Amino acid sequence: MMHRLFTLSFDPYHCVELRWGASGEEREICPDSNPKLKWYEAEQRLRNQSDRTYDIQMGFDLDDLNRHVKGTGIDQPPPIDIEALIDSMPYQVPLNPMKPVGR
């Protein structure tokens, strides 16, 4: 899932393959029409943005997304390191309650 994180579609009108971030052969079975696929591609910059900007109205049309108007996201997704995120958490539940968590 980490490799698909920024390709997962949040649009409920997209096929399940796009909602799960499929690519290649897996994506080819998506029954969505060409206009829906254009929306999916244009929304990529929004998917790359991990934080929502609440000061921007989100009523973008396809042309706005393709022109990269203000608020339509970022070109590249931020780097992610799930292992470092988990390691930085202040408390971890031990998998074995009889063995304390330690480094």
C-alpha positions as CSV (number, residue, x, y, z in Angstrom):
1,M,0.0,0.0,0.0
2,M,2.9,2.4,0.7
3,H,3.8,2.3,-3.0
4,R,0.2,3.1,-4.0
5,L,-0.5,5.7,-1.3
6,F,-0.6,8.7,-3.6
7,T,-2.4,6.9,-6.5
8,L,-5.4,5.8,-4.3
9,S,-8.4,7.7,-5.7
10,F,-10.7,9.4,-3.2
11,D,-13.4,9.9,-5.9
12,P,-16.3,7.5,-5.2
13,Y,-17.2,7.7,-8.9
14,H,-14.0,6.0,-10.0
15,C,-13.7,2.3,-10.6
16,V,-12.4,0.2,-7.8
17,E,-9.1,-0.3,-9.6
18,L,-8.4,3.5,-9.5
19,R,-9.6,3.8,-6.0
20,W,-7.0,1.1,-5.0
21,G,-4.3,2.8,-7.0
22,A,-3.9,0.1,-9.6
23,S,-1.4,0.4,-12.5
24,G,-0.4,-1.6,-15.5
25,E,-2.5,-4.7,-16.3
26,E,-4.5,-4.4,-13.1
27,R,-5.6,-0.9,-14.1
28,E,-6.5,-2.0,-17.7
29,I,-9.7,-3.8,-16.4
30,C,-11.1,-0.5,-15.1
31,P,-14.4,0.0,-17.0
32,D,-14.4,3.8,-16.5
33,S,-15.0,6.0,-19.5
34,N,-12.3,8.3,-21.0
35,P,-13.7,11.4,-19.3
36,K,-13.5,9.7,-15.9
37,L,-10.0,8.7,-16.6
38,K,-9.1,12.3,-17.5
39,W,-10.5,13.4,-14.1
40,Y,-8.4,10.7,-12.3
41,E,-5.2,11.9,-14.1
42,A,-6.0,15.6,-13.4
43,E,-6.7,14.9,-9.7
44,Q,-3.2,13.5,-9.2
45,R,-1.8,16.8,-7.8
46,L,-4.6,16.8,-5.2
47,R,-3.7,13.2,-4.2
48,N,-0.1,14.3,-3.8
49,Q,-1.0,16.9,-1.2
50,S,-1.2,15.3,2.2
51,D,-2.6,18.4,4.0
52,R,-6.0,20.0,3.0
53,T,-5.8,23.7,2.5
54,Y,-9.0,25.0,4.0
55,D,-8.6,28.6,2.7
56,I,-9.1,27.4,-0.9
57,Q,-12.5,26.7,-2.4
58,M,-12.5,23.2,-3.9
59,G,-15.0,23.6,-6.7
60,F,-12.4,22.9,-9.4
61,D,-13.3,21.8,-12.9
62,L,-11.2,19.7,-15.2
63,D,-9.6,22.7,-16.8
64,D,-8.6,24.2,-13.5
65,L,-6.9,21.0,-12.5
66,N,-5.0,20.8,-15.7
67,R,-3.9,24.4,-15.5
68,H,-2.7,23.9,-12.0
69,V,-4.6,26.8,-10.6
70,K,-3.9,27.7,-6.9
71,G,-5.0,25.1,-4.5
72,T,-5.0,22.1,-7.0
73,G,-2.2,20.3,-5.1
74,I,1.5,19.7,-5.6
75,D,3.5,18.2,-8.4
76,Q,5.3,15.5,-6.4
77,P,4.0,13.6,-3.4
78,P,5.9,14.1,-0.1
79,P,8.4,11.4,0.9
80,I,7.0,8.8,3.2
81,D,8.7,6.6,5.7
82,I,6.1,4.5,7.6
83,E,8.8,2.7,9.6
84,A,10.3,6.0,10.9
85,L,6.8,7.3,11.7
86,I,6.0,4.2,13.8
87,D,9.4,4.4,15.5
88,S,8.8,8.0,16.4
89,M,5.6,7.2,18.2
90,P,5.9,7.7,22.0
91,Y,4.3,4.4,22.9
92,Q,4.2,1.0,21.2
93,V,2.0,-1.9,22.3
94,P,4.2,-5.0,22.5
95,L,3.3,-7.9,20.2
96,N,4.1,-10.2,23.1
97,P,2.7,-8.8,26.3
98,M,5.2,-10.8,28.3
99,K,8.1,-9.2,26.5
100,P,8.7,-5.4,27.0
101,V,9.3,-3.2,23.9
102,G,12.8,-2.0,23.8
103,R,15.5,-0.9,21.4
